[in-house]
Amino acid sequence: QVQVVESGGGLVQPGGSLRITCVASGFVFRFHAMAWYRQAPGKARELVASTSADGATTNYADSVKGRFTISRDNDRMRTYLQMDSLRPEDTGVYYCYVPRHNTWGQGTPVTVSY
């Protein structure tokens, strides 16, 4: 079945960097747009970044533009989110999402704190 699994979250200090990974299975990955969402404690889930099927088009939330980079490896069926210059407000659970299959991963937690 369609499945995505996130990994790579953790604790990082403000100003630091982290890369999280989403591994996909059960569908033809190279034909699908992918997205990263996040949910901070007590807040609604929000779109962070998305990429087209070929990776040529990407979009970002205003709050992460210039700091986060979404990318993908279609041969390995993976999507990445490189997060630089992290801020405490970036703290939350980060989810990988497959829009055409309406499928979510279990999430990977990111905490930005001293």
N, C-alpha and C positions, 0 to 999 in steps of 0.2 A: 504494500500500500504506500501511498504518498507519505513521506516522512522527512522532517528536517530536525537536525540535532545541533544545538549550539554548544560551544565550549570557549574557554579562554578568559572568562570573567574573573574578577578578583578585586583585591584592595590595592589602590594606587594613590599616591600623594597628589595633591593639586599641582598642575603643571606637568604631570607625568603622561606617559603613553601606554596604550594597551591595544592589542589586536584581538578581536573575537572572530570566531569562525563558525560557519553554518555548513554542515555536511548534509547533502540532499540524497534521497533515494526514492525509488518507486515511480519516477516519471522522467520524461525526456527533458532533462535540466536545461539544455542549450536553447530550448524553445520558449522558456519562461522568464518573464520579469521576476525579480526578487526584491524584497524590502526588509529593512530593519526597523523595528519599533522599540520603544522603551516605555516603561511604566515606573514612575517614581512613587514612593510611599504616599498614599492618600490622594493620588492624582490619576487622571485618566490616561490610558495608553495613547501614545502619540507617535506619529511617523517621524523617523529620524532621517532615513535615506532610502533611495530606491535606485535600481539599475534595470535597464532594458535587457532583453534576452542576450544581445550581443555585447553588452557592456558599453556601447557607444554613447548612451544617454544616461546621465545620472541626475538625481535631484536630491536636495538636502533641505532640512528644516533650517530656517534662518538662524536658529540658536547654535547650530553646529557648523555652518558654512565656514570654510577656511580652516577648520580644525579636524574634521572627520573626513575620511575617504572610503567610499564603498567600492569594492572591486569583486571580480569573480574569475574563477578558473573553470571553464566549461568542461575541460577534459577530466578534471578531478571532481566535478559536480560540487563545487564549494563557492560560497560567498563569504567575503571578509568585510569587516568594518575596522579600519585603522582609526584609532582615536588618539589625537594629540592635544597638548595643552588642556588637559582635562581639568574640569572645575567641579566643585562640590555639587553644583546643581545638575551635573551629568549622572549623578548617582541614581541607580534604578535597576530593574531587571530588563535585560535586552532580549528581544524576541526576533527570530527569523520568521518571515511570512512569505507564503507562495500565493499571490493574489488569485490566480486562475483556479486554484484548487481550494482556496479559502482554508489553508492549512498553516497552523502555528507550531513552532517548536515549544519546548518546555521552558525555555528562557535560561539565560545565564546572568548572574548578578554582578553588577559593577558598583563598587563603592569608592568614592573619591574623598579621601579624608586624611588628616595627619595621624 
